Amino acid sequence: MPSEPVFVYATRGLARERPTIVLVEGLDFAPAGGLALFAAIAMAVPGHRVLLVGTARPGLPEGWRAELDRQPHAGRIRLARLGPKDLARLLAEALRSESLADELGWQIARKSDGNPYFVLEILRGLREQGLLEQQPDGSFATTRKVREIPCPPSVLELVEARIAELDDEDRNLLEVASCLGFSFDPVIVACALGRSTIPVLQRFASIEKRHRLVRAAGRAMEFDQNQVHEALYGGLLELLREQYHAAVAEAILAKHPGPTERRRRPSPNTFSSEGGDRRRSPFSPRPSTTSDASTSRSGPSSSPTVRSAFRTCSRGATARRSSSAGTTAGRPRPAEGGGDRASRGGGHRQEHR
């Protein structure tokens, strides 16, 4: 007797009596023995009234998948996310109300990201919470205004199970990325963690290929679903989240410095002569003292930007030998208490005459 699995003979026996459909879900979770059984059935069904269907997320073994693809009777269909029209049609059919589908469509689309399973689970969650109620004619109606649609626990558990497959290094990368939002710059993530850019980009590419938790969006990246972003960000310890945000802010300032930062470019790790740590997080309030307040009112010497503008104005006035009225109009007016500078400005105007 051939050494084929007993299940193959049972499937053939059913097919002799009637057309048979064999559906195997979650092949990406199947062990090696399960994949071998599916392949054995696929090889044995040609010529029999059998439709063999297997579902899987990306990540199946390349060799196993290539072997099936070489079979002339096998085919692979990639299911994309539901577009707006398809999603509206699914909601109208499930709710039996086009007006309600239009009312809830945008919120459900944002929460589900076009995943049909997520759509149906969200609707089931709304019914269980009493937000949807079936009418005598079979259609559904809301019992009150639905301002925010919560994510069902079943969807969160599924997303958290996918996140649990990550190793610590990959999870750390995604946790920092979650502090940047749904869409993020992987270079900022690398800078925030003090890592080299190329290895971090390679890790993100590997996460996209193996886990499908993120996807490329031009030069940026984004999470595959809103629930992935929410689960990662919501699972952070509060203190760790604050530290991540501070590191991200410093990385953004380092990559996109403002005009003053480009001139001064202070080191993020500076220490005072007394040995104290003078580092200040971008989220820490700037200390305010009496001397700072008085300096800010004293005119051009209040900041490097104003001093630079004042020197530029003075040099331009000297080069042009402009009239005293023009020079006075182009220079910041001294505040009260700036008598010495006012007298110097007056002497400067006499020299122009």
Secondary structure, DSSP 8 states (H G I E B T S, - for coil): -----HHHHHHHHHHHHS-EEEEE--GGG--HHHHHHHHHHHHH-TTSSEEEEE---S---HHHHHHHHTSTT----------HHHHHHHHHHHHT-HHHHHHHHHHHHHHHTT-HHHHHHHHHHHHHTTSEEE-TTS-EEESS--------HHHHHHHHHHHHTS-HHHHHHHHHHHTT-SEE-HHHHHHHTT--HHHHHHHHHHHHHHT-SEEEETTEEEESSHHHHHHHHHTS-HHHHHHHHHHHHHHHHHHS--HHHHHH---SS-B-TTS-B----TTS-----HHHHHHHHSSGGG-HHHHHHHHHHHHHHHHHT--HHHHHHHS----TT-HHHHHHHHHHHHHH-
